[in-house]
């Protein structure tokens, strides 16, 4: 079993999410489809919420 620092594992988790998000964007672009705005700020605004 490999042990890893929590901060290192958390950094890897977020980097992996970014990687997959880029793959989805590239796939949609390759198919000629518009990509969605996945940024948190756009989600918050679309829900009519205040930021923090």
mmCIF file as Biopython writes it, N, C-alpha, C and O atoms, coordinates in Angstrom:
data_model
#
loop_
_atom_site.group_PDB
_atom_site.id
_atom_site.type_symbol
_atom_site.label_atom_id
_atom_site.label_alt_id
_atom_site.label_comp_id
_atom_site.label_asym_id
_atom_site.label_entity_id
_atom_site.label_seq_id
_atom_site.pdbx_PDB_ins_code
_atom_site.Cartn_x
_atom_site.Cartn_y
_atom_site.Cartn_z
_atom_site.occupancy
_atom_site.B_iso_or_equiv
_atom_site.auth_seq_id
_atom_site.auth_asym_id
_atom_site.pdbx_PDB_model_num
ATOM 1   N N  . UNK A ? 1  ? 0.848   -1.177 0.000   1.0 0.0 1  A 1 
ATOM 2   C CA . UNK A ? 1  ? 0.000   0.000  0.000   1.0 0.0 1  A 1 
ATOM 3   C C  . UNK A ? 1  ? 0.896   1.244  0.000   1.0 0.0 1  A 1 
ATOM 4   O O  . UNK A ? 1  ? 1.802   1.371  0.824   1.0 0.0 1  A 1 
ATOM 5   N N  . UNK A ? 2  ? 0.633   2.137  -0.918  1.0 0.0 2  A 1 
ATOM 6   C CA . UNK A ? 2  ? 1.429   3.366  -1.010  1.0 0.0 2  A 1 
ATOM 7   C C  . UNK A ? 2  ? 0.821   4.449  -0.133  1.0 0.0 2  A 1 
ATOM 8   O O  . UNK A ? 2  ? -0.392  4.659  -0.136  1.0 0.0 2  A 1 
ATOM 9   N N  . UNK A ? 3  ? 1.662   5.120  0.604   1.0 0.0 3  A 1 
ATOM 10  C CA . UNK A ? 3  ? 1.205   6.227  1.436   1.0 0.0 3  A 1 
ATOM 11  C C  . UNK A ? 3  ? 1.586   7.537  0.768   1.0 0.0 3  A 1 
ATOM 12  O O  . UNK A ? 3  ? 2.659   7.661  0.178   1.0 0.0 3  A 1 
ATOM 13  N N  . UNK A ? 4  ? 0.714   8.488  0.865   1.0 0.0 4  A 1 
ATOM 14  C CA . UNK A ? 4  ? 0.935   9.779  0.221   1.0 0.0 4  A 1 
ATOM 15  C C  . UNK A ? 4  ? 0.427   10.876 1.138   1.0 0.0 4  A 1 
ATOM 16  O O  . UNK A ? 4  ? -0.556  10.683 1.854   1.0 0.0 4  A 1 
ATOM 17  N N  . UNK A ? 5  ? 1.084   12.017 1.122   1.0 0.0 5  A 1 
ATOM 18  C CA . UNK A ? 5  ? 0.611   13.130 1.924   1.0 0.0 5  A 1 
ATOM 19  C C  . UNK A ? 5  ? -0.758  13.569 1.414   1.0 0.0 5  A 1 
ATOM 20  O O  . UNK A ? 5  ? -1.041  13.515 0.217   1.0 0.0 5  A 1 
ATOM 21  N N  . UNK A ? 6  ? -1.591  13.999 2.340   1.0 0.0 6  A 1 
ATOM 22  C CA . UNK A ? 6  ? -2.943  14.435 1.998   1.0 0.0 6  A 1 
ATOM 23  C C  . UNK A ? 6  ? -2.915  15.565 0.978   1.0 0.0 6  A 1 
ATOM 24  O O  . UNK A ? 6  ? -3.686  15.548 0.018   1.0 0.0 6  A 1 
ATOM 25  N N  . UNK A ? 7  ? -2.040  16.543 1.169   1.0 0.0 7  A 1 
ATOM 26  C CA . UNK A ? 7  ? -1.990  17.690 0.256   1.0 0.0 7  A 1 
ATOM 27  C C  . UNK A ? 7  ? -1.593  17.254 -1.153  1.0 0.0 7  A 1 
ATOM 28  O O  . UNK A ? 7  ? -2.112  17.780 -2.137  1.0 0.0 7  A 1 
ATOM 29  N N  . UNK A ? 8  ? -0.694  16.314 -1.247  1.0 0.0 8  A 1 
ATOM 30  C CA . UNK A ? 8  ? -0.264  15.806 -2.548  1.0 0.0 8  A 1 
ATOM 31  C C  . UNK A ? 8  ? -1.407  15.058 -3.239  1.0 0.0 8  A 1 
ATOM 32  O O  . UNK A ? 8  ? -1.615  15.216 -4.441  1.0 0.0 8  A 1 
ATOM 33  N N  . UNK A ? 9  ? -2.136  14.257 -2.491  1.0 0.0 9  A 1 
ATOM 34  C CA . UNK A ? 9  ? -3.267  13.519 -3.050  1.0 0.0 9  A 1 
ATOM 35  C C  . UNK A ? 9  ? -4.373  14.474 -3.489  1.0 0.0 9  A 1 
ATOM 36  O O  . UNK A ? 9  ? -4.990  14.270 -4.534  1.0 0.0 9  A 1 
ATOM 37  N N  . UNK A ? 10 ? -4.622  15.505 -2.706  1.0 0.0 10 A 1 
ATOM 38  C CA . UNK A ? 10 ? -5.651  16.485 -3.041  1.0 0.0 10 A 1 
ATOM 39  C C  . UNK A ? 10 ? -5.269  17.260 -4.305  1.0 0.0 10 A 1 
ATOM 40  O O  . UNK A ? 10 ? -6.119  17.521 -5.156  1.0 0.0 10 A 1 
ATOM 41  N N  . UNK A ? 11 ? -4.010  17.620 -4.423  1.0 0.0 11 A 1 
ATOM 42  C CA . UNK A ? 11 ? -3.529  18.303 -5.627  1.0 0.0 11 A 1 
ATOM 43  C C  . UNK A ? 11 ? -3.718  17.418 -6.849  1.0 0.0 11 A 1 
ATOM 44  O O  . UNK A ? 11 ? -4.165  17.886 -7.896  1.0 0.0 11 A 1 
ATOM 45  N N  . UNK A ? 12 ? -3.379  16.148 -6.719  1.0 0.0 12 A 1 
ATOM 46  C CA . UNK A ? 12 ? -3.558  15.206 -7.824  1.0 0.0 12 A 1 
ATOM 47  C C  . UNK A ? 12 ? -5.031  15.099 -8.212  1.0 0.0 12 A 1 
ATOM 48  O O  . UNK A ? 12 ? -5.355  15.066 -9.399  1.0 0.0 12 A 1 
ATOM 49  N N  . UNK A ? 13 ? -5.906  15.045 -7.244  1.0 0.0 13 A 1 
ATOM 50  C CA . UNK A ? 13 ? -7.346  14.942 -7.493  1.0 0.0 13 A 1 
ATOM 51  C C  . UNK A ? 13 ? -7.834  16.112 -8.340  1.0 0.0 13 A 1 
ATOM 52  O O  . UNK A ? 13 ? -8.539  15.905 -9.328  1.0 0.0 13 A 1 
ATOM 53  N N  . UNK A ? 14 ? -7.472  17.335 -7.971  1.0 0.0 14 A 1 
ATOM 54  C CA . UNK A ? 14 ? -7.920  18.509 -8.722  1.0 0.0 14 A 1 
ATOM 55  C C  . UNK A ? 14 ? -7.271  18.582 -10.101 1.0 0.0 14 A 1 
ATOM 56  O O  . UNK A ? 14 ? -7.919  18.982 -11.069 1.0 0.0 14 A 1 
ATOM 57  N N  . UNK A ? 15 ? -6.001  18.201 -10.200 1.0 0.0 15 A 1 
ATOM 58  C CA . UNK A ? 15 ? -5.355  18.179 -11.513 1.0 0.0 15 A 1 
ATOM 59  C C  . UNK A ? 15 ? -6.018  17.162 -12.429 1.0 0.0 15 A 1 
ATOM 60  O O  . UNK A ? 15 ? -6.170  17.412 -13.625 1.0 0.0 15 A 1 
ATOM 61  N N  . UNK A ? 16 ? -6.411  16.027 -11.884 1.0 0.0 16 A 1 
ATOM 62  C CA . UNK A ? 16 ? -7.071  14.988 -12.674 1.0 0.0 16 A 1 
ATOM 63  C C  . UNK A ? 16 ? -8.427  15.481 -13.169 1.0 0.0 16 A 1 
ATOM 64  O O  . UNK A ? 16 ? -8.804  15.203 -14.307 1.0 0.0 16 A 1 
ATOM 65  N N  . UNK A ? 17 ? -9.167  16.212 -12.327 1.0 0.0 17 A 1 
ATOM 66  C CA . UNK A ? 17 ? -10.449 16.785 -12.748 1.0 0.0 17 A 1 
ATOM 67  C C  . UNK A ? 17 ? -10.248 17.748 -13.907 1.0 0.0 17 A 1 
ATOM 68  O O  . UNK A ? 17 ? -11.015 17.736 -14.870 1.0 0.0 17 A 1 
ATOM 69  N N  . UNK A ? 18 ? -9.225  18.576 -13.817 1.0 0.0 18 A 1 
ATOM 70  C CA . UNK A ? 18 ? -8.936  19.541 -14.876 1.0 0.0 18 A 1 
ATOM 71  C C  . UNK A ? 18 ? -8.600  18.819 -16.174 1.0 0.0 18 A 1 
ATOM 72  O O  . UNK A ? 18 ? -9.022  19.239 -17.252 1.0 0.0 18 A 1 
ATOM 73  N N  . UNK A ? 19 ? -7.852  17.748 -16.071 1.0 0.0 19 A 1 
ATOM 74  C CA . UNK A ? 19 ? -7.485  16.958 -17.248 1.0 0.0 19 A 1 
ATOM 75  C C  . UNK A ? 19 ? -8.732  16.407 -17.934 1.0 0.0 19 A 1 
ATOM 76  O O  . UNK A ? 19 ? -8.869  16.524 -19.152 1.0 0.0 19 A 1 
ATOM 77  N N  . UNK A ? 20 ? -9.630  15.815 -17.173 1.0 0.0 20 A 1 
ATOM 78  C CA . UNK A ? 20 ? -10.841 15.233 -17.760 1.0 0.0 20 A 1 
ATOM 79  C C  . UNK A ? 20 ? -11.763 16.304 -18.321 1.0 0.0 20 A 1 
ATOM 80  O O  . UNK A ? 20 ? -12.421 16.090 -19.339 1.0 0.0 20 A 1 
ATOM 81  N N  . UNK A ? 21 ? -11.812 17.439 -17.670 1.0 0.0 21 A 1 
ATOM 82  C CA . UNK A ? 21 ? -12.609 18.553 -18.179 1.0 0.0 21 A 1 
ATOM 83  C C  . UNK A ? 21 ? -12.077 18.992 -19.546 1.0 0.0 21 A 1 
ATOM 84  O O  . UNK A ? 21 ? -12.856 19.284 -20.454 1.0 0.0 21 A 1 
ATOM 85  N N  . UNK A ? 22 ? -10.773 19.038 -19.687 1.0 0.0 22 A 1 
ATOM 86  C CA . UNK A ? 22 ? -10.158 19.377 -20.970 1.0 0.0 22 A 1 
ATOM 87  C C  . UNK A ? 22 ? -10.463 18.339 -22.038 1.0 0.0 22 A 1 
ATOM 88  O O  . UNK A ? 22 ? -10.671 18.685 -23.201 1.0 0.0 22 A 1 
ATOM 89  N N  . UNK A ? 23 ? -10.492 17.070 -21.651 1.0 0.0 23 A 1 
ATOM 90  C CA . UNK A ? 23 ? -10.825 16.013 -22.604 1.0 0.0 23 A 1 
ATOM 91  C C  . UNK A ? 23 ? -12.260 16.171 -23.117 1.0 0.0 23 A 1 
ATOM 92  O O  . UNK A ? 23 ? -12.513 16.012 -24.311 1.0 0.0 23 A 1 
ATOM 93  N N  . UNK A ? 24 ? -13.187 16.480 -22.226 1.0 0.0 24 A 1 
ATOM 94  C CA . UNK A ? 24 ? -14.583 16.672 -22.621 1.0 0.0 24 A 1 
ATOM 95  C C  . UNK A ? 24 ? -14.697 17.866 -23.562 1.0 0.0 24 A 1 
ATOM 96  O O  . UNK A ? 24 ? -15.385 17.797 -24.580 1.0 0.0 24 A 1 
ATOM 97  N N  . UNK A ? 25 ? -14.023 18.958 -23.218 1.0 0.0 25 A 1 
ATOM 98  C CA . UNK A ? 25 ? -14.055 20.152 -24.061 1.0 0.0 25 A 1 
ATOM 99  C C  . UNK A ? 25 ? -13.500 19.842 -25.451 1.0 0.0 25 A 1 
ATOM 100 O O  . UNK A ? 25 ? -14.087 20.243 -26.456 1.0 0.0 25 A 1 
ATOM 101 N N  . UNK A ? 26 ? -12.387 19.140 -25.512 1.0 0.0 26 A 1 
ATOM 102 C CA . UNK A ? 26 ? -11.781 18.784 -26.797 1.0 0.0 26 A 1 
ATOM 103 C C  . UNK A ? 26 ? -12.704 17.875 -27.602 1.0 0.0 26 A 1 
ATOM 104 O O  . UNK A ? 26 ? -12.818 18.027 -28.818 1.0 0.0 26 A 1 
ATOM 105 N N  . UNK A ? 27 ? -13.358 16.940 -26.938 1.0 0.0 27 A 1 
ATOM 106 C CA . UNK A ? 27 ? -14.290 16.049 -27.624 1.0 0.0 27 A 1 
ATOM 107 C C  . UNK A ? 27 ? -15.474 16.793 -28.211 1.0 0.0 27 A 1 
ATOM 108 O O  . UNK A ? 27 ? -15.859 16.550 -29.355 1.0 0.0 27 A 1 
ATOM 109 N N  . UNK A ? 28 ? -16.054 17.702 -27.434 1.0 0.0 28 A 1 
ATOM 110 C CA . UNK A ? 28 ? -17.182 18.494 -27.930 1.0 0.0 28 A 1 
ATOM 111 C C  . UNK A ? 28 ? -16.760 19.381 -29.097 1.0 0.0 28 A 1 
ATOM 112 O O  . UNK A ? 28 ? -17.480 19.495 -30.090 1.0 0.0 28 A 1 
ATOM 113 N N  . UNK A ? 29 ? -15.602 20.002 -28.975 1.0 0.0 29 A 1 
ATOM 114 C CA . UNK A ? 29 ? -15.099 20.856 -30.047 1.0 0.0 29 A 1 
ATOM 115 C C  . UNK A ? 29 ? -14.856 20.032 -31.312 1.0 0.0 29 A 1 
ATOM 116 O O  . UNK A ? 29 ? -15.175 20.477 -32.415 1.0 0.0 29 A 1 
ATOM 117 N N  . UNK A ? 30 ? -14.297 18.847 -31.154 1.0 0.0 30 A 1 
ATOM 118 C CA . UNK A ? 30 ? -14.046 17.962 -32.288 1.0 0.0 30 A 1 
ATOM 119 C C  . UNK A ? 30 ? -15.316 17.527 -32.991 1.0 0.0 30 A 1 
ATOM 120 O O  . UNK A ? 30 ? -15.305 17.265 -34.194 1.0 0.0 30 A 1 
ATOM 121 N N  . UNK A ? 31 ? -16.408 17.449 -32.250 1.0 0.0 31 A 1 
ATOM 122 C CA . UNK A ? 31 ? -17.700 17.074 -32.830 1.0 0.0 31 A 1 
ATOM 123 C C  . UNK A ? 31 ? -18.468 18.279 -33.359 1.0 0.0 31 A 1 
ATOM 124 O O  . UNK A ? 31 ? -19.573 18.143 -33.884 1.0 0.0 31 A 1 
ATOM 125 N N  . UNK A ? 32 ? -17.869 19.460 -33.216 1.0 0.0 32 A 1 
ATOM 126 C CA . UNK A ? 32 ? -18.527 20.673 -33.689 1.0 0.0 32 A 1 
ATOM 127 C C  . UNK A ? 32 ? -19.640 21.150 -32.782 1.0 0.0 32 A 1 
ATOM 128 O O  . UNK A ? 32 ? -20.491 21.936 -33.201 1.0 0.0 32 A 1 
ATOM 129 N N  . UNK A ? 33 ? -19.645 20.689 -31.557 1.0 0.0 33 A 1 
ATOM 130 C CA . UNK A ? 33 ? -20.674 21.084 -30.586 1.0 0.0 33 A 1 
ATOM 131 C C  . UNK A ? 33 ? -20.153 22.224 -29.718 1.0 0.0 33 A 1 
ATOM 132 O O  . UNK A ? 33 ? -18.954 22.314 -29.453 1.0 0.0 33 A 1 
ATOM 133 N N  . UNK A ? 34 ? -21.056 23.092 -29.280 1.0 0.0 34 A 1 
ATOM 134 C CA . UNK A ? 34 ? -20.609 24.156 -28.370 1.0 0.0 34 A 1 
ATOM 135 C C  . UNK A ? 34 ? -20.287 23.566 -26.997 1.0 0.0 34 A 1 
ATOM 136 O O  . UNK A ? 34 ? -20.970 22.660 -26.519 1.0 0.0 34 A 1 
ATOM 137 N N  . UNK A ? 35 ? -19.255 24.085 -26.387 1.0 0.0 35 A 1 
ATOM 138 C CA . UNK A ? 35 ? -18.926 23.607 -25.044 1.0 0.0 35 A 1 
ATOM 139 C C  . UNK A ? 35 ? -19.717 24.403 -24.018 1.0 0.0 35 A 1 
ATOM 140 O O  . UNK A ? 35 ? -20.113 25.542 -24.264 1.0 0.0 35 A 1 
ATOM 141 N N  . UNK A ? 36 ? -19.933 23.801 -22.899 1.0 0.0 36 A 1 
ATOM 142 C CA . UNK A ? 36 ? -20.675 24.444 -21.826 1.0 0.0 36 A 1 
ATOM 143 C C  . UNK A ? 36 ? -19.735 25.263 -20.962 1.0 0.0 36 A 1 
ATOM 144 O O  . UNK A ? 36 ? -18.536 24.992 -20.898 1.0 0.0 36 A 1 
ATOM 145 N N  . UNK A ? 37 ? -20.279 26.246 -20.311 1.0 0.0 37 A 1 
ATOM 146 C CA . UNK A ? 37 ? -19.515 27.025 -19.347 1.0 0.0 37 A 1 
ATOM 147 C C  . UNK A ? 37 ? -19.578 26.282 -18.020 1.0 0.0 37 A 1 
ATOM 148 O O  . UNK A ? 37 ? -20.620 26.261 -17.365 1.0 0.0 37 A 1 
ATOM 149 N N  . UNK A ? 38 ? -18.478 25.679 -17.627 1.0 0.0 38 A 1 
ATOM 150 C CA . UNK A ? 38 ? -18.463 24.856 -16.425 1.0 0.0 38 A 1 
ATOM 151 C C  . UNK A ? 38 ? -17.845 25.558 -15.228 1.0 0.0 38 A 1 
ATOM 152 O O  . UNK A ? 38 ? -17.731 24.964 -14.156 1.0 0.0 38 A 1 
ATOM 153 N N  . UNK A ? 39 ? -17.446 26.808 -15.393 1.0 0.0 39 A 1 
ATOM 154 C CA . UNK A ? 39 ? -16.837 27.534 -14.285 1.0 0.0 39 A 1 
ATOM 155 C C  . UNK A ? 39 ? -17.858 27.788 -13.186 1.0 0.0 39 A 1 
ATOM 156 O O  . UNK A ? 39 ? -19.023 28.069 -13.467 1.0 0.0 39 A 1 
ATOM 157 N N  . UNK A ? 40 ? -17.427 27.689 -11.953 1.0 0.0 40 A 1 
ATOM 158 C CA . UNK A ? 40 ? -18.307 27.856 -10.798 1.0 0.0 40 A 1 
ATOM 159 C C  . UNK A ? 40 ? -19.023 29.195 -10.817 1.0 0.0 40 A 1 
ATOM 160 O O  . UNK A ? 40 ? -20.204 29.268 -10.475 1.0 0.0 40 A 1 
ATOM 161 N N  . UNK A ? 41 ? -18.327 30.259 -11.211 1.0 0.0 41 A 1 
ATOM 162 C CA . UNK A ? 41 ? -18.935 31.584 -11.182 1.0 0.0 41 A 1 
ATOM 163 C C  . UNK A ? 41 ? -20.142 31.650 -12.117 1.0 0.0 41 A 1 
ATOM 164 O O  . UNK A ? 41 ? -21.130 32.312 -11.797 1.0 0.0 41 A 1 
ATOM 165 N N  . UNK A ? 42 ? -20.079 30.975 -13.268 1.0 0.0 42 A 1 
ATOM 166 C CA . UNK A ? 42 ? -21.215 30.968 -14.189 1.0 0.0 42 A 1 
ATOM 167 C C  . UNK A ? 42 ? -22.374 30.164 -13.616 1.0 0.0 42 A 1 
ATOM 168 O O  . UNK A ? 42 ? -23.535 30.535 -13.791 1.0 0.0 42 A 1 
ATOM 169 N N  . UNK A ? 43 ? -22.070 29.070 -12.935 1.0 0.0 43 A 1 
ATOM 170 C CA . UNK A ? 43 ? -23.116 28.276 -12.298 1.0 0.0 43 A 1 
ATOM 171 C C  . UNK A ? 43 ? -23.821 29.084 -11.221 1.0 0.0 43 A 1 
ATOM 172 O O  . UNK A ? 43 ? -25.050 29.090 -11.144 1.0 0.0 43 A 1 
ATOM 173 N N  . UNK A ? 44 ? -23.047 29.760 -10.395 1.0 0.0 44 A 1 
ATOM 174 C CA . UNK A ? 44 ? -23.616 30.567 -9.311  1.0 0.0 44 A 1 
ATOM 175 C C  . UNK A ? 44 ? -24.515 31.653 -9.893  1.0 0.0 44 A 1 
ATOM 176 O O  . UNK A ? 44 ? -25.620 31.878 -9.399  1.0 0.0 44 A 1 
ATOM 177 N N  . UNK A ? 45 ? -24.044 32.322 -10.937 1.0 0.0 45 A 1 
ATOM 178 C CA . UNK A ? 45 ? -24.843 33.379 -11.564 1.0 0.0 45 A 1 
ATOM 179 C C  . UNK A ? 45 ? -26.120 32.821 -12.180 1.0 0.0 45 A 1 
ATOM 180 O O  . UNK A ? 45 ? -27.177 33.442 -12.063 1.0 0.0 45 A 1 
ATOM 181 N N  . UNK A ? 46 ? -26.047 31.666 -12.831 1.0 0.0 46 A 1 
ATOM 182 C CA . UNK A ? 46 ? -27.235 31.094 -13.469 1.0 0.0 46 A 1 
ATOM 183 C C  . UNK A ? 46 ? -28.274 30.669 -12.440 1.0 0.0 46 A 1 
ATOM 184 O O  . UNK A ? 46 ? -29.465 30.614 -12.743 1.0 0.0 46 A 1 
ATOM 185 N N  . UNK A ? 47 ? -27.829 30.370 -11.238 1.0 0.0 47 A 1 
ATOM 186 C CA . UNK A ? 47 ? -28.743 29.993 -10.164 1.0 0.0 47 A 1 
ATOM 187 C C  . UNK A ? 47 ? -29.279 31.214 -9.424  1.0 0.0 47 A 1 
ATOM 188 O O  . UNK A ? 47 ? -30.117 31.084 -8.532  1.0 0.0 47 A 1 
ATOM 189 N N  . UNK A ? 48 ? -28.794 32.406 -9.795  1.0 0.0 48 A 1 
ATOM 190 C CA . UNK A ? 48 ? -29.243 33.633 -9.152  1.0 0.0 48 A 1 
ATOM 191 C C  . UNK A ? 48 ? -28.708 33.816 -7.742  1.0 0.0 48 A 1 
ATOM 192 O O  . UNK A ? 48 ? -29.306 34.522 -6.930  1.0 0.0 48 A 1 
ATOM 193 N N  . UNK A ? 49 ? -27.594 33.188 -7.459  1.0 0.0 49 A 1 
ATOM 194 C CA . UNK A ? 49 ? -27.006 33.268 -6.115  1.0 0.0 49 A 1 
ATOM 195 C C  . UNK A ? 49 ? -25.955 34.362 -6.042  1.0 0.0 49 A 1 
ATOM 196 O O  . UNK A ? 49 ? -25.402 34.781 -7.059  1.0 0.0 49 A 1 
ATOM 197 N N  . UNK A ? 50 ? -25.694 34.810 -4.851  1.0 0.0 50 A 1 
ATOM 198 C CA . UNK A ? 50 ? -24.610 35.754 -4.604  1.0 0.0 50 A 1 
ATOM 199 C C  . UNK A ? 50 ? -23.324 34.953 -4.428  1.0 0.0 50 A 1 
ATOM 200 O O  . UNK A ? 50 ? -23.347 33.844 -3.893  1.0 0.0 50 A 1 
ATOM 201 N N  . UNK A ? 51 ? -22.223 35.505 -4.871  1.0 0.0 51 A 1 
ATOM 202 C CA . UNK A ? 51 ? -20.930 34.841 -4.692  1.0 0.0 51 A 1 
ATOM 203 C C  . UNK A ? 51 ? -20.453 35.074 -3.274  1.0 0.0 51 A 1 
ATOM 204 O O  . UNK A ? 51 ? -20.183 36.209 -2.884  1.0 0.0 51 A 1 
ATOM 205 N N  . UNK A ? 52 ? -20.350 34.022 -2.513  1.0 0.0 52 A 1 
ATOM 206 C CA . UNK A ? 52 ? -19.935 34.027 -1.114  1.0 0.0 52 A 1 
ATOM 207 C C  . UNK A ? 52 ? -20.848 34.919 -0.359  1.0 0.0 52 A 1 
ATOM 208 O O  . UNK A ? 52 ? -20.690 35.082 0.851   1.0 0.0 52 A 1 
#
